[in-house]
Amino acid sequence: MDKIKAIYILLVTLFSLLPITSGAEKTMIYLEHSNTLNFDQDRLPDCQILIGDVQFRHDKALMYCDSAYFYSKSNTLNAYSNVRMVQGDSLFVYGDVLYYDGDTRLARLRNNVRMENGKATLYTDSLNYDRNAEVGYYFDHGKIVDSTNELTSVNGRYYPKTNNAIFQKKVVLTNKDLELNSDTLIYNTETHIARIVGPSRIYFDDAWIYSESGWYDTEKEDSELLEYSVIRDYEGHTLTGDTVRYRRAERIAEGFTNVLMTDSVDNLIIKGGYGYYDEKLDSAYVVKRATMVSFEKDNPDSIFVTADTLFYRNADSVKIVKGYYNVQAWSVDFQGLADSIYYSTKDSICRMFGAPVTWQGRNQATGDSILVITKNNEVDRIEALGSGFIFMKNDTTAYNQVSGKKVTCYVDSGRLKKIFVDGNALSVYFAEEDEDGMEDDEPSEPKGEEDYVGINVSESSEMTIYINKDNKPERIVLTPASSGVMYTPDKKNDKKITKLSGLIDCFNIRPLSKYDIYNIKDRSSLKEAAESKPRHKRKKR
């Protein structure tokens, strides 16, 4: 429901509840009792001066006071002191002064006014009660108190028959659990439901709500909030959505459509089409284009992660995010895919499982699992565990490759600086003549044999490879028990020599932007390779 529709509904409601005085059958006011009756034709012509235990009857309403002026011709009266008006067996109105018109059936009460209707009581100094419309309205501050709440405002209308009240200007609703501030509020004293029809805030001891449309059941502590309402606790967690259902008694919040959960302490945003948050457990999950955004205030780059389902948990100030199925990640310098992820603020490590693959520039890493270690929201290093594999795309046909049980890529300012391989280290390196140039995002055109001086194939238990600014191996350090062969350039297309087992080029499914992560990628080739054989062993030649 948009704001225009909400305003329209409010106006219809207000106008439909305006006093209705025309068409009412006129009846006479009757004097039932008075201790004394006097006249003063000179000062008060056509007026009966009544003193002592005065009682009037008009239709089914009885009026009592200590003294009164009664104008029988105009069918009006002025009552003073200990004024009491009784209608039926549930409505009682008290005040110091009453001006009553029998033709319009309008009662105007002044000073120390009190209207009692069942368990609800209205207090004010100026109250007009229209008996035709059965509505009492005040215009200079008033208060309604029932068994659950106390409400105050500058202007207000109260309908005793329906138990509905409309409050306007500086509205405050309070009880033992909350305080609601608003400019306009509709409230029912029987159901204790407050209908929000304008900018409103509800304050609790540990959280607050902002809403412009919806309702809040103050007795059951249940609510439905519309038009992108906000729930925020004092620890920095925020939940917003086109519609928010908040069960305060259970500490459960649900968001529907354009849901946004934020953690301002750890700079995390989780958004999606539906969200569920449990305050007691400090946990949540989001589905329908579920997305996590991790950012640093001093760093303009953010990391975007999407999955079919994202779970969030805060355990002892450690924030944990889990993602399941069709996981995709994108940032300016890093992209990745996996079946599932596990991220913790305790160590700032994102663990990727299920045929994971990551990219940085022209580099691709795969493994049985991948750890992405971040610092200040930037990738610090990448660890490919169990059949780890990384290649640097030299051109469209030549790949500098490294594989092993554990492959660690060290990153600095978004650039790969060093690779360390621990266990069954294998490498293929296309050696080139020294040349100047900077790293490009895309590989160059295919090079011929004359562009390479040789193809280096090495094997060792451990290996360290240093990468230059052009994203090419600058120096390779092998530990003992190592071996290597330099092949001539004419072997460039001999796959038995130039391609290690496990090489799968997945650049065609790399996420290209923070919007592209919502397009499902086909990782079947990675999953088939993961199920068929370990990728750290070379093929026999």
N, C-alpha and C positions, 0 to 999 in steps of 0.2 A: 504494500500500500504506500503510495507516494504522499508527499506532504500536501499537495493540492487536494487529493482525495480525503486525507485525514481532516483538513480544514473544512471541506464540504460537509463531511459527516457531522463534524462538531457543530457547524452552523445549523444544519437540519435539526440536530438534537436540541440545540438551544431554543430555536424558534418554535419547535413543536411543544416545548415545555413552558412557553410564555403564559402568563396569567390569562385566563379566559373569563371575561366578566359579562360580555354581551349575551343576551338571550336568556339570562337566568331569571327565574320567576321571583318577583319581589314579594317579600313577606314582612310582616310587622314585628318589631322588637316588643317584647312584653316585659313589664316590670313585675317580678315575682315577689319581691320582699324589700322592705326598707324600714328602719326604725322610725325615721322622721321624713316628712315630705313637706317642702316649702316652695314658695314662688317669689320671684322678684321681677315684676313686669317692667319696672323702670330700667333696671340694669340688665336683666336677662329675660327678655320677653319670650314667651312660648317655651320656657325652660322649667323643668322640674328639678329642684335641688334636693338630692337624696343623701341622707347621712345614716350610717350605722347598718352593718350586715346587709348591704345592698346586693340584690340578686336579680339578673336579667336572664331571659330566655329568648333565643332566636333560632327557630327551627330546632335542630338537635344539639345546639350549643348552649352551654350555660356560662354566664359571666358573673364573677363575684368581685366586690371591692369594698373599701371602707366608706367612700363617698363618690357621688357621681352627679353630672349634669345630664339630664335626659331630655332630648328634643324629639317629641313624638311626631310632630308634623314632618320634620325632615328625616325621621327614622334613623337618628344618630344618637350617640352618647359619648361622653367623656368620663372615664373612670379613673379614680385616684387611690393610691395606697393599697398595698396587699392585693393587687389585681391578680385574678386567677380566671383562666378561660379553660373550659373542659369540653371536649368533643369526643363523644363515644366513651369507651372505657380504657383507652390507651394514650390519648393525646391530651397533654396538660401544658398550658402556657402561663407563665408568671411574669410580672413586671411591676414597675411603680406607676406607670401611666398607660391607659388604653384609649385610643380614639377609634370608634367603631362606626361603620356605615352599613346599615342594614340593607340598603338597596344594592350596593356593590358587593356587599359581604366581605369588605376589606377591613382587617383589624391592624391598627398601627400601635405597636407597643414600644415604650421607651423606658430606658434606665433599668439596669439589673434584670434584663430579660432572660428568661429561661424557658425553653421548649423541651418537654419530655415526651418521648415517643418510645415506649418499651424500654430497651436497655440503652437507647441513645438519647443524649441531651445536647441541645444547642444553647450556647451562651453568647449574648451580645448586648449592646446598649440600644440598638435600633433595629427592630424587626417588623417587617410588614408581612402579615399572613393573609393570603388570598384564599378564602374558603371555597370559592368556585373552582379554582385550579388546584386547590389543596397543596399550596406551596408557600413556604416561608422564606423570605429573602432579606438579607442584610447587606449593607453598603458602607459600613464604617467599622470593619473588623468584627470577626466572630470566631467562635470555637465550637466544634462538635466533638463530644466524647462518647465512645461506646465501650463495650467490654474489652476491646482489643486495642483501639487506637485513639489518639487525640489529634484533631486536625484544626488548623487555624488558617485564616486568609483575610484579605481586605474585603472582598465581596463574596457572597455565597447564596446558593439556593438549596433549600431542603424540602423534599417531597415525603412527608410522613407516611403516606399510603403505600408508596413503592420503596421506601427507605433509601432512595437515591438522593445524592447531594452533588452539586456542582460548585467547585471552589475556583476563584480567580484572584490573581494578584498576590504575590508573596505567600504561596501555599506551602504549608509545612505539615507533614504527617509524621507523627512520632509514636513509637512504642518501645518496649524494653529491648528490642533487637535492632531497630533501624530508625533512620530519619530520612524522609523523602521531601525534597524541595522541588517545587514546580511553579509554573505560572498559571496553569490550568489543570484541573484534576476532577475526574468524576469518581465518586465513591459510594458504595452501598454499605449502610450500617448493619445490615443483616448478614450479608455474605462476607463482608470485610474485604472486598475486592476493590482495588484502586485501578481505574482505567486511565492510562497515560495518553493525553492528547496534545501534548506540547513538550518543549524541552524540559527534562526532569532528571534529577540525580537522586539515587538512593544510596545512603551511606550505611555500611555495617562496620563492625569493629575491626574487620580484617580485609575489607574490599569495598568497592563502590560500583554503581551501575549508572550509565548515561543512556537515556532513551527518549525518543520523541513520540513513540506510538507503541501501544501494547497494554498489558495488564499485569498486575502483581497482586496475588492473594496473600494478604498480610497475616492471615491466620494459619493457612497451610504452608506458607512460605514457598509458593509455587508461582511461576510467572512465564509469560510469553511476550518477548520484546521484538518489535519490528523495526524496519527502516534502519538497518545497519547500527543496531544498538551495541554498546560496549560494556563489558564486565572487566574490571581490573582489580587485582589484589595489591596489597602494599609491599609485595616482594618483587614487583615488576612483571607479573604475568598478565597478559591481556587477551581477551577473547571477543571478537566481533563477528558479525554475520548479518546477512539480510534479515534472517529470523534467528533469535536466540531463545532457547527454552532453558530456564534456570530453575532448578529445584533446590532452593537454598537449604531446606531441611536435610536433604541428602547430600548436599554439596556436590551436585551433579549439574553440569552445563552442557548443552548441545547447541551446535551452530549449524544452520542450514543455508546453503548457497553463499558463495563468496566469503567463506569462513577464513578468519585470520587469527592465528595464535602467535603471540610474541613473548619473548623472554628478553627484556631489556638489559638484564645483568650480563648474560652471556651472548647477547647480540644474535639471537636466533629468531627466525620467523618460520612458522609452519602454516601453510594455507591449503585449501582444497574446497570441495563441494559440500562436505559434511565433516563435522568435528565433534568429538566427545571428550569431555574433560572431567576428571574426578579430583576435586580439591583435596579430599582426605588423603588420597594416595599420591597427589601431585603428579598425576599421569594423564596422558591423552593419546588419542589416535585420530588420524585424519585420512579420509579416502576421497575418491573422485578427483583426479588430477592433483593428488597430494604432492606438495612441494615444500622443501626446506630451503631457506635462504640463510646462509651464515655470512656475517659481515663484521667489519671493524670500523669504528667511527672515524679513524684517521686514515682508512684505506678505502678508496673509491670502488675497488673490485670486490665483488661478492661471489660466493660459491652457491650455485643452484643445484639442488638434488630433487628428483622426482621419483615416485614409486607408486605402485597400486595402493599400498597402505604404508603410512608412516606412524610409528609409535614414539611417544615422548615420555620420559620418566625423570623425575628429580629425586635422587636418593642421597641424602646427606650432602646437599649442595653440589652434587655431581650430576650433570645433565647427560642423559643418554637418549640417543635417537636411533631407532631401528627402522629399516625400510625393507619391504618384501615385494618381490616380483617387478620385473621391468624397471629396474633401478637405472637411472641415468643421471650423470653429473656434468655440469658445465661451468667453467669460469674462463676468463680471458686466456689463461696460460695452461689450463688443465681440463681434460674431459675424460669421462669413464662410463662403463656399462657393467652391470652385474645382476645376478638374481636377487641378492640381498646385501645389506650393509649394516654395520654397527658402528656408531660414533659416540665417543665419550669425551666430555670436556676435561676429565681427569688427566688424560694424556694427549688430548687433541689428535687422536688417531682415528681415521675412518677405515674400518676393516671391510673388505669387499669379498664376497663369496659367490660361488656358482658361475664358473666360466667368466671370471672378470677380465676386463681389458681397459687399459688407460692410454691416453695420448698426451704428449706435450710437444707442440710444434710438429716436427717430422718424426718424432719418436713414439713407438708403441710398446707397451709392456703387457704381458699376460702371465698367468700362473694359476696354480690350484687355488690360491687366495692372494690378495694384494692388500698391503697396508699403506695407507696414504697418511704420512705424518705432516701436520701443519703447524706453523708458527705465525702468529699475527695474521691469521686468515690467508696465509700463503703456503703453498706446498714446499716443505723443507726436504723431504726425501720420500721415495717410493720403494717399497720392499715387495718383490714378487716371490712368493714362497711355494716350494714344491713344484718342480718343473717350471721354474721362472724363465721368462724369455723376454728379451728386449731387442728391437731392431731400430736402426736409424735409416730412414729411407734416403739413399744416396741419389737414385734416380728411379724411374719407373720399373727398371729391371734389376738393379743392383741394390742389395741390402747389407749394411753392416750389422752383424748379428752377434748376440751374446746369449748363452743359456747356461743354466745350472740349477742346483737345488734351491739356492737362495740368491736372488739378484737384487742388489740395493742401488738405487739411482739417487745421487745427491744433487739437489737443485739449489740454485742461488739466483734470486731475483727473476724467477720464472725460466731460468736457463739451466739445462743439464750440464753439470760440471764434472762429475766423476761417477763411474760404475764399479761396484765391487761385487764379485761373484764368489760365493762360498760353496764349494762342493761340485764336482763334475763340471768344471768350468770349460765351456767351449766357446770359440769365437770365429767369426769370418769377417775379414776386414779387406775392403777394396782400397789398396794404396794408390794415391794420386800424387802427381807433381804438386809442389807447393804453389798455392794460388791465393790471391786475396779475394775476399768476398764475405758477405754477411749471410746469416741464416735466413732462409725464406720459409714461409708457411707451407708452400707446396714444393714438391720435388721438381727438378729441372727436367728437360727433355732427355730421353735415353742417350747414354754416352756409348761410344764405340770402344773397341779394345784399345785403340791408341790413346784413350784418355786415362788409362790406368797403367801403373808400372808393375802391378802384380796383385795377386789375391792371397792374403795371409790367412791360413787356417791354423788355429792354436788350440791346445788342450792342456789343462792343468787342474790341480786340486783347488787352487785359488787364483784369482785374476783381478787386477785393478786396471781400469781403463780411464785415462784422462781425456776429457773432451774439450776441444777448442771452441772459440766463439762462433765458428762456422758449423758447429754441431757435428764435427768429425773427430774420430779418434786421433789424439795427438801423441799419446805414449801408452804402451801396454806393458804392464809389469806382471810376470808370471812367477809363481812360487816354485820350489823344487818339485821334482816329479812332473815336469812339463815337457811338452813337445810341440813343434810347429813346422809347418810346411808353407813355402811361398810358391804359389802356382803362377804360371805365366798368364798374361791378360787374355789369351785366346781361350782360356777355360771359363770365361765370364758366363757363358750360357749353359755350362755343365752343372745341372742341378745337384748331382751327387756331391759336387765339391762346394758349390756356392750357397746351398740352402741347407741349414740345420733342420733336423727333425723337429717339427712343432711350429715352423714358420707359417703363420696365417695372416695375410694382410687384410685388416679390417677397417682400413681408412674410409671405405665407402659407407660405413655405418656410424662413423664418428659424429656426435652431436655438433652441429655447426653454430648454434646459438642457444640462448636461454629459452627460446621459444621452440626450437627443434627438439628439445628433450621430451616433449609430449608426443612426438611421433614414434611409434613402436619400431624398434630395430630388430632385424633378423640375426640372431647369434647362433643359429643352428650349427654352423661350421665349427665354432669354438666348442660348443657342447659335445659334438661328435668326437672331436679330437681329445677332449678331456676324458671321455669315457673309453676311448680305444687304447691309448698308450701314454706312457710318460714322455714328456717333450724334451727332457734334458739330455737324452741319449742321441748320438749322431747315428745316421744310417751307415751301414757297412758299405765300403767301396770295394 
